[in-house]
């Protein structure tokens, strides 16, 4: 397990429900499971979260649990007839309610007209048809088809450059957040983020619920990418959600957005998950395509913290094989000599940060087997992970929640350890834990960090080179 640095997120669903499948996924290398709140009942969400915890306990290892909120998704009304739109055709759209006419295509949101601006595009389904807004008039939106394509009932509608009228967190999301908090979620991902305020709203709600979950902002709207720096400043991590972003911006814009998002997130020391269609063919095939292997490998070389499987494990025929394939591709890609996204700051802004940067450099210079970092909050391990070190980071945690949350950080492998009474005891306990729990062999050289106040956040002040006893 210490050989692979990039982490793997697997979506749970009907394909992972049969007895034994979750245990196989954990054994194959899953580091975090995703519960997609867009599908399944509240009871299924609770059950899958609990079963993931039980599988992790049987394996004797940490495992992250991520709840992915549905967010404010617009759809065409159920009464929309199926018909083909031609390029250049003018179509009138209206919100649900008494103001619409028989000639309007109705969107299932009453205030739709006030959501749209003349700068907006309306994107239907997976990207076609796409409409440019010509005018926003009282009662309806006049739009011109840029591409031909079908309209039909319940198709999704994406609105680019929309006014901030839609709530970032819907009533359904509120209910799902309560289940996430009740289930002890380690991460909560927010869909269709537009600004930092959306993430701050999520964090406030989590705190009200007493949840310690870390926030993940999904970058899938044009506005989110344009506001990426301010979102990174308040979120704990981001997800490169290539599906809806590709629908909004066009698939040609996805690769550069992905690379830039990974780079900027890593510079800020924030985790970044790359998602959507990574091994899509494995929904029905036992092996990935060459193009998919290259896609995963490129994300790894760019420095993504984690790669995610969606339908491949949620409803696919080969969920365990998909995880194994992802692990094998990631491990092979990490042999590339330069991980491009690694943080490049020359002077960290705290004394502890400077010491941890020095620990990474020392481990590289001496070619040690690992970095060993006792940590109260996970901050020390995260500070090292952003430099994408070639060596594993064995994070010795006093809190199991911190251990679960570190499972999405590049190269970090958390192991449990009690709080020591003295620095000397901390050092010796850390070396023994790295051997007995971290799998490091006796005689291996490691770089170990410590603080003069054990179990205290931000107290790292020592670096030493030691041998595993």
N, C-alpha and C positions, 0 to 999 in steps of 0.2 A: 504493500500500500504506500510506503514511503517513496517509491520510485516515481510515481506520477504526481506532477505538480498541479495541473489543471483539474478543477473539480467538475463533477457530473451531477446535474439535476434531472430527476426523472419524474414525469407527471403520473400520478396515480389515476386509475380508472377501472373500468370493467376488466381489462386485460390483466391487471395486477391483483384483482380480488381473490382469485382461487387460492386455496391453502398452499403455502410454500413458496409462492411466486415472490413475495416481498423478501423473504429470506434469500432467495436466489439473486434478487436485484442487489441487495446489500453485499452479498458475497462477490458479485460481479464488479462492484466498485461504485455504487451510488453513494454520493456524499450528502445529498439533500433531496427530499421528496417535495413535489409541488401538488397542492390541492387546488384545482381550477374551479373557482366558485361560479363560473359560467355554466357549469354542468353538475348534475347530481343534486340530491336533496341534502337538507341540513343533517339528517341522520347519517347519510353516507359520508359527509365531510367529517363528522365526529368520529365515525368508525375508522375511516382510513387514517386519520391522524393518530388514533390510539393504536391501530395495528402497526403503524410505522414505528412508534415508540417501543412496542413489544418486540418487533424484529430487531431493532437496534440493541435492546437489552439482551436478547438471545445471542447476538453477535459480539457483545461486550465492547461496543464502540459508540462514539457520538454520531448523531445523524440530525441534520437540520430539517425542519418542517416549515415550508413556505406556503402561505395562503395567498392566492392570486385573485384579487377582487375583480369583478366583472366591469365595474365602471359604467359611465353613462353611454350606453350603446343605443343609437337610433336605428329604427327599422321602418320600412314601408309598411303600410297598414295591411291587415289580413285580407281586406277587400280588393287589394290591387290586382287587376287582371294581368295575365301573362301576355306581353306583347314586345315586339322588337322595335327598338329605337334606331333610327338612321342618323349618321353623322350630319350635323347641321340642323337637325330638327329642333324646333322650339317646343319645350314642355313646361307647363306650369305646375309648380309644387305648392302644397299648402299643408299647414298643420292640422292635426285632428281637431274636430270641433265644428260648431255651426257655421263658421266662415268659409268652409270649403265648398266647391261646386262639383258637379258631376264630371267636369272636364279636367279637374285637378288630379295630380298624383299625390296622394295623402301620405304624409310622414306621421308616424305614431307618436307625435309630441305636439301638444297644443300650441306652444309658443315658438314653433319652428321658424316662422317668418321673421321674428325678432332676433333669432339666433344667427341668421345669415347676413353677411355683408356683401357688397358688390365686388369685393376682392376674393370672395369664396369660390371654390369649386365644390360641386356635389359629386361624390364618388360612390357608385353603387356596387354592392357585392365585393368581389375580389379585384375590382378596378375598372370594370366596364359594365355599362356605359359610364362615361365621365362627362359632367356638364360644367360649363362656365356660367356664372351668374351674370345675366345681362341687366337685370333690374330687380329691386326689392320693392314691391308695391303693397298697398294695403290689402291684406288678405292672402296674397300669394307671391311666390318667387318665380320670376321668368328666367328660364335657363336654356342654354343652347348646347346640344350634344356635341362634344369634341370627338367622341368615338362611338361607333355603333355598339349595340349590345342589348340584352334582354332586361326587361323589368318584370318583377313578379312579387307576389305576396311575401312579406316578412324578410325581404332582402335587407342587409345592413346598409346604412347610409353614413358616410363620413363627410363632414363639413370642414373644409380647410379655412383657416383664419376666421373662425367663428367668434362671435361675441361671447364673453364669459358668463352666459346665462345659465348654461347647464350646470347643475351641482357637480363638484368633483367627486363627491361621495353620495351615492343614491340611497334610497330607503333599503334596497336589497343589500347594498354594501354594508350599511349599518348593522343589519341582521347578521351578515356573514362575519363582520368584525367581532361581534359578540361571541360567535362560535370560535373564531380564531383565538381570542383571548382566553376563553374557557378551555380550549385545547392546548394552551401553552405554546402557541405558534412562535417560532424563532424569527421569522421574517413575514412581513406583509407587503405584497406588491400592489401598487396602485396603477390601474389602467387609465389611459388617455390623459395623462398628466399634461398640463399646459404651462404651469408656472410653479415657482417655489412655494407660493401660497397653498397650492393643492397638497404638497407634501407636508407642510406645516399643519394643515388641517388634519391630515391622517395621523401625524404624531400626537397632536393634542387629544384626538379621540382615543388613541391607544393608551395614553397616560391616564385618561379618565377611567378606562377599563382596568387599569392596573397591569397592563401588558408591558413586557420588556422587549417585545418584538422590534427588530430593526426594520427600517423602512427601505423599500426598493421602488424607485420611480421608473415606470416603463416609458421608454423613449419611443413613441409610436405616432406622435403627431408632429407636424411641421413646426408648430409653435414650441413644442418641448425641445426640439433640437436647436431652435433659435435661442431658447432661454437656458441652454444646457449648463452654463457655468453657474447661474444662480440656483438651478436645481441641484447641482452637485454640492453646492455649499451647504444645503440643508438636509439632503438625503444621505442615508448610510450606504446606498449603492444604487446602481441603475441596471435596467435590463434593456438590451438592444432588441426591441420587439419588431422584427423585420417584416412581419406580416402586414399589420395595419400601416406601418410607415411606408411600405412599398405601395400600398393602395393609395395613400394620400399623395406621396411625392413622386411615385413612379419607381419601378424596380431598378432602373438605371441609377437612381440616386442612393440606393441602399448600401452598396459596398463602401463608398467613401464616408457616409454617415457612420457606418459600423466602425471603420478604422479610427476615425476621429473621436468617436465617443469612447472607445476603449482607451485610446491614448490619454484623453483629457481626464477620464475617471481615474486612471492609474496615477497620473501626476498628482491628483488630489488625495491619493491613498484610499479611494473608495472602490468597493468591489464592483465588478461588472459581469453580467451574465449575457451571453450571446444565445439568442433563441430563434426558433421558427424554421421548420423544414430542414433541419440540419442533416437528418438521415431519413427523409420523408419516404424514400422507396422501401425502407424496412418495415413500413406498416404492413406490407404484403410480401416482402422478399426477405430471405434469411441473410442477405449480404447487402452492403451499401454500394452505391455506384462510385466510380472513380471521381466524378465531380463532387459528390458529397464528401468523400474522404479529403479532397483538396479544400473544400469549404471549411470543414472542421479544423484541418491543419493550419489554414491561414488565420483563423480566429485565435488559435493557440499561439502561433508565432507573433501575432499582434499583441499578445499579452492578456487576453481575456481571463478573468478569474475562474469562470465556469462556463460550460456549454450545457445546453438544455435539450432534453427530449420531450416532445409534446405528445402528439397522437401516436408516435412510435411505441411508447410504453403505455399510454392511456387506453388505447383501443386496438393497438397493433397485434399482429399474429406472433411476433417474435420479440417480446419486450426484453427478455434477458439477453438475447443475442445482440439487440441494439445497444444495450449498455456495454457489453463486452467489446463490440466494435468501436464504440465511442472511446472507451478506455485505451484500446490498442492504438487507435489513430492519434489520440492526444499524446500518449507516451512516446510514440515514434516522432511526432512533430517537435517535441521538446528537445530532441537531439540537435535541432537547428542551433547554430552557435550564438545567435543574438535574438533575444526576445525584444521586439521593437518597442513595446509599450512601457518598459520599465521606467520608474520615476527617475528624473535626471536632476533633481534639485541639488545644489552644491552646499547649501547651509540650512539644515532643518531649523525650525523656529523655536525649539526647546532644547534644553540640555539633554533630557532623556532621548529626544529624537536624534540628536547628534551622536550620542553614544550608540544607539541602535544602528544607525547608518554605519558607524565604525565597525560594529560587530559583523555586519554583512560583508564589508570590505575585508575584514580580517579573516573571516571564514573562507572567502574566495582566495585570498593570498596564500593561506596555509593549506588549501584544499582539504578542509576538515570534512568529517562525515555528515555533520548536521549543525544547526544552531539549536541550542536548548534554551528556552525562554520561559521561566515561571511567570505567570501573569494573573492579575486579579480581575482585570476587565477585558483582556484580549488586545488592549491597545498596543502593547509591545510587539506582539506577533504581527498585528496589522501594519505597524510601522516598518517592520522588516519585509513583509510580503510585497509591499508596493515597489520594491527594488527588483522583484522577480529573481530571487537568488536561485542558483543552480542546485543548492543543497536544501534538503527538507528542513522545515522549522518545526521542531517538537515543542509544542506549547503545553506547559504543565499548568493545568487550571484548577482553581480551588472551587469553582462554581460550575456545575454541569450545564447550566444554561449558556454560559460563556463558551463552553466546549462545543455545544451544538451550533452556536452562531459562528464559530471560527471554521466550521466545515466548508464554508463557501470562499474562504480566503486562499489565494494561490499558495501552494506548497506547505500550508499549515496543517499539522496533524495534532489535534488536542488529545491530551491524556490526563486523567484525574490525579491530583496530588493534594494532600492536606497542607494547611498553613503551618509553616515551621516557626519555632520559637526564637531562632537566631539565624544570622546569615550563614554561619558555618553549617548549621543543620539544614538550611535551605539548599546549600550547594551539594552536600552529600546526598540528600533526599532526591534532588533533581537528577543527579547522575544515575542513581539506582533506578529511578522511575523511567529515565530514558532507555535504560538497558532492559528492564523487565516489562515495561508497557510499550515503549517506543520501538523495540526491536533492534536497537543499536548493539553491536557486538562488543564484548569486553576488549579493551585495548584500543578502541576507536577514538580518534581525537575529535573533540567538539569545541565550539565556542559557546560559552555559557554566559548569560547576563543575569544580574541580580541587583537588588536594592538593599540599602541598610535597614529599611523598614519592610519586613516581609508581609506579603499579602496586601500591600498598599498601592493604589493606582498612582502611576506617574513617578514612582520612586527609583526607577532604574538608574544606577550610578556606577555599576561595576561591569567590566568585561574580563573574562579569564579564559585561558585555553587549558582544557583538562582532558584526561583520558577516562573513558568509561571503565569502571572497576570490573 
